[in-house]
Structure formats: C-alpha cells, structure tokens
Amino acid sequence: MRKFSDMISFPNYYQSFDWKTSTLKAKGLVDVEMSGCWRKEHFKNENPLVLELACGGGEYTVGLSAMYPDKNFIGVDIKGNRIYRGAKQCLENDYSNGAFLRCRIEILSNFFEAGEVDEIWITFPDPFLRKGKAKKRLTSPRFLDEYRKVLKPGGLVHLKTDEPNLYAYTLEVIEEDEKCTLLYQDDDIYSKELPLPELGIKTYYEQLHEDQGATIKYVRYTIH
Ligand SMILES: C[S@@+](CC[C@H](N)C(=O)[O-])C[C@H]1O[C@@H](n2cnc3c(N)ncnc32)[C@H](O)[C@@H]1O
C-alpha cells in the first residue's frame, strides 16, 4: 500500500481507472487533462513521443529513456506494482524523458490526441492463446484500431515476444490489414547481429522465458 501512495505523488506517474473519462489523476491525485498536451505540459519539449504498451516494470521505457534523451517515453500498464519499479528508476536516474500511465490499453485514445504518438512498442504481451480470447491480444485488429486513433499516420509499431503463436497471429493480422505494412520480422533475434541497439534491452518476462530456452521474436510494422 505504501508503494501506491508513494507512486501517486511521483511527478512522472498518471493513472485512470475510469473507462468513460479522459481525466487522469496525477501528483497527489490532482485531476489533469493530458490529451494533446504531453509534450508541452509534461515533457516541456517538442520531441517525438513513444509508448511502451504492457510495460510491466517498464524495462523498455527506462532503457529507451537512457538511450534516447532526445525522445519522450511513456510506459502503459494496468498493474501498479509493476509500473512502480520503472517510475522509481526513471526518477532515481533523472530520466525526465520517461513517464508512466496506469490505465487499460483499450481506452488509450481517451488520453492521447490523434497523431500525438510517434511510435509504439509492445513488449511481451500476454498471448491469450485460447481462441475465444483472441480479441484481448494487444496486436488484434481491435487494438490496432485503438492505436490508429493516436499514432501519427505511418507511425511505427514494434512487437517483441517469445510466443510463436502470438508472433504468427500478428503477422497474419498485418497481412490481412491493407493499411498495415510489414517492415521487418525475425523469429530469433539473438541468433545474429541486432538490427537496432534497443532490441538488446531485456524485459523481466523476456529474461524469464529466455532462461527457459525460448527464442525471442521481433516484428516491426507501420499502421495507417
Ligand atoms: C506478460 S506481462 C509483460 C510485462 C513486461 N513488458 C515484460 O516483458 O516484463 C504483460 C503485461 O501486460 C499488462 N496488460 C495486459 N493487458 C492489458 C490491458 N488491456 N491494459 C493494460 N495493461 C495490460 C499486464 O498488466 C502485464 O503487466
């Protein structure tokens, strides 16, 4: 409980549990409207804005903030105890370009304006393997439509996963959506030189699955 009361006072943390409103709670539970204002009001710059969805402990948000001080990053997840780790690390390291939003990804467009987001990373999302659960996959058409509302036209989406079925499913969704363009795919990124240095950032779940022998897969695509 102390973690949560600490976290709500963090200057890099926002939360919403209400599906119907665009209002977020920030520092000390103050109501704020951030849609269209993240650069100006939070980051105080005009740099590109990148989201990490299903960020968990925010390893990508923290790692990318360190690697790219000239970009802004927001980790998004519904689980507060995981976000706490990333938000605290950004504060302790003075990564003022890293922030966190606790909300359901289904309502992302409540909190970002059309075209406000430059890129999206989806890191080791739950695969929801049962057929009836496909709509919950973060790379399903339903979620792509939500990303379309906030991503600039042609904005990049990156997926990192160890799950072969989710990897194959995502490639199928891209193939079937005429407004998506596949840019890169690899079902075993560590078997060769990494095409991007940031692909070497390892998340908590990535490490867990790699230790159990999983190979790590990566897909990069654009959505219009
Ligand atoms: C398997 S964990 C991966 C966490 C982290 N990216 C990692 O690799 O260690 C999946 C995360 O997605 C979050 N998540 C799943 N569905 C979500 C949704 N609809 N909205 C917000 N967060 C969600 C869960 O809370 C969980 O932290």
The ligand as a Tripos MOL2 file, in Angstrom:
@<TRIPOS>MOLECULE
LIG
   27    29     1     0     0
SMALL
NO_CHARGES

@<TRIPOS>ATOM
      1 C1          3.4850  -10.6890  -19.6220 C.3       1 LIG1
      2 S1          3.4590   -9.0830  -18.9080 S.3       1 LIG1
      3 C2          4.8230   -8.2870  -19.7250 C.3       1 LIG1
      4 C3          5.3970   -7.1750  -18.8950 C.3       1 LIG1
      5 C4          6.6990   -6.5560  -19.4520 C.3       1 LIG1
      6 N1          6.5210   -5.9530  -20.7420 N.3       1 LIG1
      7 C5          7.7890   -7.6010  -19.5160 C.2       1 LIG1
      8 O1          8.1260   -8.0360  -20.6280 O.co2     1 LIG1
      9 O2          8.3240   -7.9620  -18.4640 O.co2     1 LIG1
     10 C6          2.0530   -8.3760  -19.7050 C.3       1 LIG1
     11 C7          1.6040   -7.0540  -19.0930 C.3       1 LIG1
     12 O3          0.5330   -6.5310  -19.8500 O.3       1 LIG1
     13 C8         -0.3740   -5.8870  -18.9720 C.3       1 LIG1
     14 N2         -1.6650   -5.8510  -19.6650 N.ar      1 LIG1
     15 C9         -2.2850   -6.8850  -20.2760 C.ar      1 LIG1
     16 N3         -3.4380   -6.4780  -20.8560 N.ar      1 LIG1
     17 C10        -3.5360   -5.1410  -20.5870 C.ar      1 LIG1
     18 C11        -4.5000   -4.1390  -20.9160 C.ar      1 LIG1
     19 N4         -5.5610   -4.4350  -21.6450 N.pl3     1 LIG1
     20 N5         -4.2880   -2.8840  -20.4920 N.ar      1 LIG1
     21 C12        -3.1960   -2.5760  -19.7430 C.ar      1 LIG1
     22 N6         -2.2370   -3.4750  -19.3970 N.ar      1 LIG1
     23 C13        -2.4090   -4.7380  -19.8200 C.ar      1 LIG1
     24 C14        -0.3510   -6.7350  -17.7230 C.3       1 LIG1
     25 O4         -0.7600   -6.0000  -16.6030 O.3       1 LIG1
     26 C15         1.1270   -7.1530  -17.6660 C.3       1 LIG1
     27 O5          1.8890   -6.3060  -16.8450 O.3       1 LIG1
@<TRIPOS>BOND
     1     1     2 1
     2     2     3 1
     3     2    10 1
     4     3     4 1
     5     4     5 1
     6     5     6 1
     7     5     7 1
     8     7     8 2
     9     7     9 1
    10    10    11 1
    11    11    12 1
    12    11    26 1
    13    12    13 1
    14    13    14 1
    15    13    24 1
    16    14    15 ar
    17    14    23 ar
    18    15    16 ar
    19    16    17 ar
    20    17    18 ar
    21    17    23 ar
    22    18    19 1
    23    18    20 ar
    24    20    21 ar
    25    21    22 ar
    26    22    23 ar
    27    24    25 1
    28    24    26 1
    29    26    27 1
@<TRIPOS>SUBSTRUCTURE
     1 LIG1         1 GROUP 0 **** ****
